[in-house]
Amino acid sequence: MCQIFIGADPDLYRTRSRSLRLRGVATSIRLEILFWNILEEIGARDGMSVGQLISKLYDELAEAGGDCANFTSFLRVSCGRYLALQASGSIPADHEIPIRSLDAARILAEEASSGRLRRPQPAEPAYRHG
């Protein structure tokens, strides 16, 4: 099983930092190359550079009252969701179709009704003291 993962190109998990401005503040974001590649793909679908995409995501997250404190984790999860939504057919595999043209409310409702949004429940202890 693990060979599928450990046999991957090591460059995919090498990290790279990029400097950019978020709401006028200079910052640096460090992600694995795989995530930068996915962000490039997402941005390209809507005619944006990675920097433009990241700024847009940051602004929209902040405006929605989301937690920007761990923004790099948000970016990684966004990449994973993008791939999962593509695999489920909710986001078309055709890269010519912009993400902005999709019906986000419908996609989120379908995801919720399918159970893919379920949060993991706390694990039950293997044994109980007492």
C-alpha positions as CSV (number, residue, x, y, z in Angstrom):
1,M,0.0,0.0,0.0
2,C,2.6,2.6,1.0
3,Q,4.6,2.2,-2.2
4,I,2.0,4.2,-4.0
5,F,2.9,7.1,-1.7
6,I,6.6,6.6,-1.0
7,G,7.3,6.0,-4.6
8,A,6.1,9.5,-5.6
9,D,8.4,12.1,-6.9
10,P,10.2,13.5,-3.7
11,D,9.9,17.0,-5.2
12,L,6.2,16.9,-4.6
13,Y,6.7,17.1,-0.8
14,R,9.7,19.5,-0.9
15,T,8.6,22.8,0.5
16,R,8.8,26.2,-1.2
17,S,8.1,29.6,0.2
18,R,6.5,32.4,-1.7
19,S,6.3,36.1,-0.6
20,L,3.2,38.0,-1.2
21,R,1.0,40.8,0.2
22,L,-2.3,39.9,2.0
23,R,-4.4,43.0,2.7
24,G,-1.3,45.2,2.2
25,V,0.9,43.2,4.6
26,A,4.0,41.5,3.3
27,T,4.0,37.8,4.3
28,S,5.5,34.5,3.2
29,I,3.7,31.2,2.8
30,R,5.5,27.9,2.9
31,L,3.8,24.9,1.2
32,E,4.8,21.7,-0.4
33,I,5.3,21.8,-4.2
34,L,2.2,19.6,-4.7
35,F,0.0,22.2,-3.1
36,W,1.5,25.0,-5.1
37,N,0.8,23.0,-8.3
38,I,-2.8,22.5,-7.3
39,L,-3.2,26.2,-6.4
40,E,-1.8,27.1,-9.9
41,E,-4.4,24.8,-11.5
42,I,-7.2,26.4,-9.5
43,G,-6.1,29.9,-10.2
44,A,-5.6,29.2,-13.9
45,R,-9.2,28.0,-14.3
46,D,-10.3,31.6,-13.4
47,G,-7.4,33.4,-15.1
48,M,-5.6,34.3,-11.9
49,S,-2.0,33.9,-10.8
50,V,-1.4,32.0,-7.6
51,G,-0.8,35.3,-5.7
52,Q,-4.1,36.7,-6.9
53,L,-5.9,33.4,-6.0
54,I,-4.3,33.4,-2.5
55,S,-5.2,37.0,-1.9
56,K,-8.8,36.4,-3.0
57,L,-9.1,33.3,-0.7
58,Y,-7.6,35.3,2.2
59,D,-10.0,38.3,1.7
60,E,-13.1,36.1,1.3
61,L,-12.2,34.0,4.3
62,A,-11.6,37.1,6.4
63,E,-14.9,38.7,5.2
64,A,-16.8,35.5,6.0
65,G,-15.4,35.6,9.6
66,G,-13.2,32.6,9.1
67,D,-10.0,31.8,11.0
68,C,-7.1,33.3,9.1
69,A,-4.6,32.4,11.9
70,N,-3.7,29.1,10.2
71,F,-4.1,30.2,6.6
72,T,-1.6,27.7,5.2
73,S,-3.7,24.8,6.6
74,F,-6.7,26.4,5.0
75,L,-4.9,26.4,1.7
76,R,-3.9,22.7,2.1
77,V,-7.5,21.8,2.9
78,S,-8.8,23.8,0.0
79,C,-6.5,21.9,-2.3
80,G,-7.7,18.6,-0.9
81,R,-11.3,19.7,-1.2
82,Y,-10.7,20.7,-4.8
83,L,-9.4,17.3,-5.7
84,A,-12.1,15.5,-3.8
85,L,-14.8,17.6,-5.4
86,Q,-13.3,16.9,-8.8
87,A,-13.2,13.2,-8.1
88,S,-16.9,13.2,-7.1
89,G,-17.8,15.1,-10.2
90,S,-19.0,18.2,-8.3
91,I,-16.2,20.2,-9.9
92,P,-15.8,19.4,-13.6
93,A,-12.4,17.9,-14.6
94,D,-12.5,20.2,-17.7
95,H,-10.0,23.0,-16.7
96,E,-11.7,25.4,-19.2
97,I,-14.7,25.7,-16.8
98,P,-14.0,28.4,-14.3
99,I,-14.5,27.7,-10.6
100,R,-16.4,31.1,-10.4
101,S,-19.0,29.8,-12.8
102,L,-20.0,26.9,-10.5
103,D,-23.0,27.0,-8.2
104,A,-21.3,26.9,-4.8
105,A,-24.5,26.6,-2.8
106,R,-25.6,23.6,-4.9
107,I,-22.2,21.9,-4.6
108,L,-22.1,22.4,-0.8
109,A,-25.7,21.2,-0.4
110,E,-24.9,18.0,-2.4
111,E,-21.8,17.5,-0.4
112,A,-23.7,17.8,2.9
113,S,-26.5,15.5,1.8
114,S,-24.0,12.9,0.6
115,G,-22.4,12.8,4.1
116,R,-19.0,13.8,2.7
117,L,-19.0,16.8,5.1
118,R,-19.3,14.6,8.2
119,R,-16.9,15.5,10.9
120,P,-15.1,12.5,12.5
121,Q,-16.6,11.6,15.9
122,P,-14.2,11.3,18.8
123,A,-12.8,7.8,19.1
124,E,-14.2,5.6,21.8
125,P,-11.6,4.5,24.2
126,A,-10.4,0.9,23.6
127,Y,-11.0,0.1,27.3
128,R,-12.6,1.9,30.2
129,H,-11.1,2.4,33.6
130,G,-13.4,1.5,36.4
